Amino acid sequence: GVQEKSFNKDVVYLYQFSGTPTASSLSNFCIKVEAFCRLYNIKIERRNTLFGRGKNNLLPFIELNGEHIADSQIILRRLTEHFKIKPHPDEQSAALGHAISRMLENHTVHILRIDLNMCISRVF
């Protein structure tokens, strides 16, 4: 069910893993959704959680105008539709967007792990 009972219109409530002093989340998928919202000036409110999960029992998920949307790819597709974001103007832009998306999904996770390990080592 919807967590944000009293929501503001067109505000994205992003439920994600918390982050570190240098990263907003420990999940590359959460960062991807947040970066997309920032890129397109979509108002976003983060909700850091360890236990809340989306319909697919994973994070991130968002709530937009009372609608629960899970899975980062589906989230981006839904935000693109809702906010009428224009697709890439040409093939080169589409290829660049695809490359950046894959980099975030497949490689950023290693940087986040290094950052987390550094934070943990400072505590202990």
N, C-alpha and C positions, 0 to 999 in steps of 0.2 A: 504494500500500500504506500500511499504518498506520505512522506515524512513532514514536509513543509506545509502545514495546514493553512497557514495565513501567508500566502505568497504574494510577492509584488509582480505585476504583469511584466512579461518579457525579461525577467531576471533569471539567469541560469544558476541554480543551486547545484554545485558540483560536490558530490560525495566522493572523497578520495582518502588515500593513506596520507598521514601527516608527513612532513618533510624534515629537513635538517636546516641548519643556519644558512646554507647556500643553495638549497633546492626546495621548491615548494611542496614536493611530494617524493616519495621513494619509488613511485611507479612511473615508468616512461609513458604508459597509456594515459594516466592522469595528467601528466605534464602536457601531453599532446592536446588534450581537450582544453586545458587552461590556455595554452599558447594560441590555439585557434580562436578562442573567445577574445583574447587580448588583441590578436591581429586584426580582427574585424570589429573591435570596439563594442563587443557584446558585454553587457553588465553581468558580472559573475560574483557569486558569494560562495566561498569555499566552506565546506563542512568536513573537517578532518575526522575520520573514524577508523577504528580497527575492526569493529564488529558489524556495522551496518553493511548490508550487501544489496546489490541490485537483483532483478528478477533472475538473472543467470548465476546468482550467488557470488558475483565478483565485483570488484571496483575497477574503474569508476562507474558511477551512474549519475544521471542528472535528473532534476525535476524542472520542468519548464511549464509555467501556467497550469500547474496541477497534473501534468503528464509525467509519468515515470519512464525514463528512457535509459536502457542499459547497453553496454558494449560500445567502446570508443568509436568504432567505424560507423555504427548506426547513429550514435550521438552526433557525429560530424555531419552525416547525411541529413539528419533531422534539423540541425541548426542551419545548414545551408538552405534548406527548403523554407523554414520558418522565417528567417531573416532575409530571404531573397538575395542570397549571396551569389553573384555571377560566377559561373564556372570559368576555368582558365581561358584567357582570350586567344591563345594559340597553342600549338603542339609543344613548343619549347617550354612555355610556362607550365603546361600540364606535366611534362617530363621532370622538370625541376621540383614541382610540388610532390610528385610521386617519390623522387629520390629523397627529399627531405623527410617525408613521412616514413619511409623505410628506415632511414638513419635513426630517427627518433624511436621507432618501435624496436629495432634490432640491436642498436649499438649504444644508445644512451644509458641503458640499464647497467652497463659495466661501469660507467662513470659514476652513476648513483651508488653503486655498491662500494666503490672506492671511497666516496664521500662519507657514506654511512660508517664504513670501517674506521675512517679517521676520527669521526665523532665519537664512536664507541671507545677507541683507544685513548682519547682525551679524558673520558669519564673514568676509565679503569686504569 
